[in-house]
Amino acid sequence: MLELIFQGFAEWAYELVLECWEYFSTALLDIMSMDYAYMKSHVPVMDDIIQVLMAVGWALLIGNLVFQALKSMMSGLGFEGEAPKLLFTRSFVFSFLLLASPQICEIGLMGCCSTPCGSERNPYFT
């Protein structure tokens, strides 16, 4: 009897998590389907958010580079490290993508998402 109660509670919690996930993914998809110019004109803090995300991206990239380089330097002490060529090549590629990310986002959001929020749904996401 007690097992059935716990099983029912687990199923209810699982359904609740699924419904929350569906709601947040739908809301995120609606936000991502908005026109970027419309979003920048109606959300004035958008430029600040982009700058914060870029700063966090650079901090993570440089932090990962330093951490992996230190691991490679201490490989004689038993730590496994990556090859320096691979490490710096990957860091260069991701730094280029980080520098080009505003242009990539503008091209992607302007090209496929041209309907403002509240108007008809975007045909690419139906």
C-alpha positions in Angstrom: 0.0 0.0 0.0 2.8 2.4 0.9 4.7 1.6 -2.3 1.6 2.6 -4.4 1.5 6.0 -2.5 5.2 6.6 -3.2 4.8 5.5 -6.8 1.8 7.9 -7.3 3.8 10.7 -5.7 6.8 10.0 -8.0 4.6 10.0 -11.1 2.9 13.2 -10.0 6.3 14.9 -9.4 7.5 13.6 -12.8 4.4 15.0 -14.6 4.9 18.3 -12.8 8.5 18.5 -13.9 7.5 17.7 -17.5 4.8 20.4 -17.5 7.3 23.0 -16.1 9.8 22.0 -18.7 7.2 22.3 -21.5 6.1 25.8 -20.3 9.7 27.2 -20.0 10.7 25.7 -23.4 7.7 27.2 -25.1 8.3 30.6 -23.4 12.0 30.5 -24.5 11.0 29.5 -28.0 8.6 32.4 -28.2 11.3 34.8 -27.0 13.9 33.4 -29.5 11.4 33.7 -32.4 11.1 37.5 -31.9 12.7 39.9 -34.3 16.1 41.1 -32.9 15.5 44.8 -33.9 12.1 44.7 -32.2 13.6 43.2 -29.1 16.4 45.8 -29.0 13.9 48.7 -29.4 11.5 47.4 -26.7 14.0 46.0 -24.2 16.5 48.8 -23.6 18.6 46.6 -21.3 19.4 44.2 -24.2 22.7 45.8 -25.0 23.8 45.5 -21.3 22.8 41.8 -21.2 24.8 41.1 -24.3 27.9 42.8 -22.8 27.5 40.8 -19.6 27.2 37.6 -21.6 30.3 38.5 -23.6 32.3 39.2 -20.5 31.2 35.9 -18.9 32.2 34.1 -22.2 35.6 35.7 -22.1 36.1 34.9 -18.4 35.1 31.2 -19.0 37.4 31.0 -22.1 40.4 32.5 -20.4 39.8 30.6 -17.2 39.6 27.3 -19.1 42.7 28.1 -21.0 44.7 28.9 -17.8 43.3 25.8 -16.0 44.1 23.4 -18.9 47.6 25.0 -19.4 48.3 24.5 -15.7 47.2 20.9 -15.9 49.5 20.3 -18.9 52.4 21.9 -17.0 51.8 19.6 -14.0 51.5 16.4 -16.2 54.7 15.1 -14.6 52.9 15.0 -11.2 50.3 12.6 -12.4 47.7 15.0 -13.9 46.5 14.3 -17.4 46.8 17.3 -19.7 46.0 18.2 -23.2 48.4 18.9 -26.0 49.3 22.6 -26.1 48.6 22.8 -29.8 45.1 21.4 -29.4 44.5 23.7 -26.4 45.5 26.9 -28.1 43.8 26.0 -31.4 40.5 25.3 -29.6 40.9 28.6 -27.6 41.6 30.5 -30.8 38.5 29.1 -32.5 36.2 29.8 -29.6 37.7 33.3 -29.2 36.9 34.0 -32.9 33.4 32.7 -32.4 33.1 34.9 -29.2 34.2 37.9 -31.2 31.9 37.2 -34.1 28.9 36.1 -32.0 27.0 39.5 -32.1 27.2 39.4 -36.0 26.2 35.7 -36.1 23.3 36.4 -33.7 22.1 39.3 -35.8 22.3 37.4 -39.0 20.5 34.4 -37.5 17.8 36.3 -35.7 17.2 38.8 -38.6 17.1 36.1 -41.2 14.7 33.6 -39.9 12.8 35.5 -37.2 11.1 38.5 -38.8 7.8 38.5 -37.0 7.5 40.6 -33.8 6.0 39.1 -30.7 2.2 39.1 -30.7 1.8 38.7 -34.5 1.5 35.6 -36.4 3.7 32.6 -35.6 7.0 32.2 -37.4 6.6 29.5 -40.1 10.1 28.2 -39.4 9.1 27.0 -35.9 5.7 25.4 -36.7 
